[in-house]
């Protein structure tokens, strides 16, 4: 049997891994060692989407069936080589004025977090010290609507954004919905980005009121796709591309092609949630379908 703890050196950084045989996804028998293996293998495409962004982690120390918690501040025992950024957190539930956020710029930090059972990684639409360089359209289905209906709305949203010169790139959330990610200029503040997202969401809701809503009230969401424009607020985060999700079985927030989105939206293909192995296979086939998010886009109109 492997020892419970053993030291490793990754890119010149020393860290200690532990309890690699611990099962974190009981239904799948998926262990912490497999979580670390996935994050190590996906790192070449994941790290550019994490770089320079304050990361919020969702940790599951006893697996997805156990207690979990959100973590923004640096955890106890953080190695001195981990990049930290002290940032303001207005409205903090713990009455903190600032938090020492972890920034994941390299593989050692990513593996260190995976070893802490930080299964989910969530990042804001801005880099440290900068204005938002991403617009996110979060499509949240109200049952019985699901991923198929999200895909149909995603195509409408893509075409609407395209009319303003904004390119949209789709990904599954890894749970029930999906997001469209759009590179923007990084020259406008979060309030401006949020206002634009709300405007476009309300336009689509007015066009197809039976299927789309831009209102947050949960009572009106059943059977509709809620376009959550508020995800662009400065305090909000979105699951990072290629992050695991803590479902019964491990899933991944997976980039899609528009052909795939259209096929699901029209009923030509079935909705699908991608496993870690499938996500890695897709990277081998397609590369990073969200690579264009790493380059600046246009300023939003108006």
N, C-alpha and C positions, 0 to 999 in steps of 0.2 A: 504493500500500500504506500502511496506517495505520502511524504510528510505533510502535516497540516500547513506548515509555513516553509517557504524557501526563498532565498534571495535571488534576484535576477538583475542583470544590467542591460538597459535598453538605451541605445544611442548615448552611452556614457553616463546615464543616470542610474543610480542604484535604488531599487525598491524591493519590497517583499510582497509576494503573492501568498494568498492563504485560502484554505478550504476549497480547492478547485473542484472537488467532487460534489460540492453542495448543490443540490437540485434547486434551481430557482424557478423553473417552469414545470411543476409536477406532472401536468397532463402530457407533456412532451418528453419528460425526463431530461430536460435541457439544463445543463450545469453552469456554474459560474465559470469554469474553465472554458466552456463553449462560448459564453458571453465574451470573455476576454479574447478568445480566438477570433470571433466575428469582428470585434472592434479593431483588432490588430490587422485583419485582412482588408477591412473596408476603409482603413485609415487614409490611404492615398487619395480617395475621393471625398471622404468625410471631413478631414482636417481643414481643407480650404474653406468649407462652409462654417466651421467653428472659429476660424482664425480671427483674432481681434474682437471677438464678441463675448460679452459676459454670459456665462452659461448657468442656467438653472437646472439642477439635477433632480430627478425623482428616484429615490433610493428604496430598494426592496431587500433589506438585509436578510430576511427570512423567506424570500421568494414572493412570487406574485399573489400567493394566497395569504401572505402575512401582512403585518402592518407596514405601511409605506409612508414616506414623508418627503415634502419638497425641501430642497436645500439650496439657498442662494449664497449664504456666507461660507467662508472657508471652513472646512471641518477641522476638528482637533487632529493634531498630528500631521498637518499638511507639510510636505517636504519643502525645504527652503528654496528648491529650484523651481517650484510651481509658480507660474506667473499669476500675480494678484493685482487687481485694480480696485481701488477704493472709490465707490460711486455713490451718489445720493440716491435715496429711496424714499421719496415723498409718499406719505400715507402708509408707511410700513406697519404691519400688524403688530410688530414687536417694538414700535416706537423708536426705531433706529433712524438716525439721520443719514448714516452711510453704512454700506456693507462692503466687506472685502470679497469681491467676486473672484472666482476662478476663471481664467481664460485658457482655453485649450488650444495651444499653438503647436503642440508636438505630440509624438507617439507616447513618450513616457507618461505625460499627464493624462492622456486618454486611457492608457492601461491602468494607471493608478486609480482613476475614477471607476473603471469597470470592475476593478478588484474590490471597490467599496460597494458593489452592487448598485451603482448608479445606472440603472437600466435605460432610463430615458434622459435625453439631452434636449434642452429647449433654449433657444436663443432669440434675442430681440432683432428687430429689423434695422438696427444701427450698429456700427462698430464703435468701440470705445472712443469717446471724444469727438464723434462725428454725427452728422445728420443722417436720417434713414436713407439707405441705399437700396432698400427693397420695399415694394408694395406687396402685401399678402392679402389674397382673397380667400377667406376660410368658408368652405361650403359644408354646412352642418345639417344633415338630414333629420327630419322628424318622422319617426315611424308612422306608417309603414313605408315611407320613402327610404331609400338607401343609396348605395354607391352608384347604382344605375342612374337614378334621377340626378345625383350630383354630377355625373358625367355629362348628362344632357344640358344642365345649367352651365357647366364649365365651358361648353362650346359657345353658348350664347355670350357668356362673359368674355371669352377670348375675342370674339368678333367685335364686341363693344369696345374693349380696350384697344384693339388693333386700329379702330377708327380714330383713336387719339394718338396713334403711333407708339402704343405701349405693347411690348411683347410679353406674353404670359407662358409660363412653363408649369405643367401639371405634375402633381405627386399625390399619392395616397397619404392619408394621415397615419395609416397603419391601424386605425380603428374604423369607425363607421363612415367617416367623411373623407374629404380631400382638400387640398389647397392649390391655388394658383399663385406662383411666385413671379414677380415682375421686377427686373432690374430698373432702377431709376437713378437720377443724377446725383443724389446725395447733397443737393443744394437747398432742399426745402425741409421745413421742420415737420415733426410728427403730426401736429395739428393740421397742417396743410394736406399731408398725405391722407390722414383720416377723413378729412372733409371731402376729398376727391373720392375716396373709396365709398363713403356713404352716399354721395351723389349718384355714382354709377349703380350701386346696389339698389337704390330707390327707383332708378329708371327701369331696371330690369323687373323689379317687383311690380311696378305699375303696368309693364307690358304683359306680364304673365302672373296676375295676382292669385290664380288658383294653384300655382305650383311654387312660387317664390315669395319669400317675405324678407324684408330688411329690418323688421321690428324684433326686438329682443324678447318680448313677452312670450313665455313658453306655451301659454294657452292657445296661441294661434299658429304654433309650429307643426302640429301633427299633419303628416302627409305633404309637407312643404320642405323646400330647401331654404334654410336661413343663411343669407349671405352676411357673415359676421364681419362687417367693416371695422368694428372696434378693435380687431386684432392689430391694427396699425398704431394704436396708442403707444406712447413712449414706454409705459410701464408693462406692456404686454410682451409675451414671448410666444413663439410658435415652435412646434417640434421640428428639430433640425433634420434636413434630408439625411437619410440612411440611419437615423436613430432607431434603435429597437423600441417596441411598444410593449407594455406590460399587460398583454392579453392572456387568456388561458393558454394559448399556444404562442410562441414568439413570432411577432410580425415586425415588419420594417416599414418606415415611412419611405415609400419607393417612388422614384421618378418614373413617369410614364411618357410614352410618345402620344402625339395628338391622334394618330391613327388608332391607337389602343383606346383612347378616351372616346372617340367617335364610335368605335365598334361596340363598346359597352353601352353608351348612351342610346344607340339605335336598336339595341337588342341583338346585334350580330355576334356578340361575345358575352360571356358571363362575367360578372364582377369577381374580382380576385384579390385576396390579401396575400402578400408575398412573405415567405419565410426568409430567414437569414441566408440560407443556401441559395434560394431563388434570386434574392437581391444580388448576391455575389456573382451568380451566373449572368445576370443581366448586365452587370458592370463589365464582365468579360466580353459580352456581345456588343454593348452600346457605348462603353465608356461612361463618363458622367453626363447624363442627359441634362443636368442643370449647370453645366460649366459656364453657360452664358450669364448666370447670375453673378459670377465673379468679376464681371466687367461692368463699368458704369452704363446706365441707360439714360433715357431722355428725362428732362424735367416734365413734371405733370402740368397739363394745361390749366389755365385759369387760376 
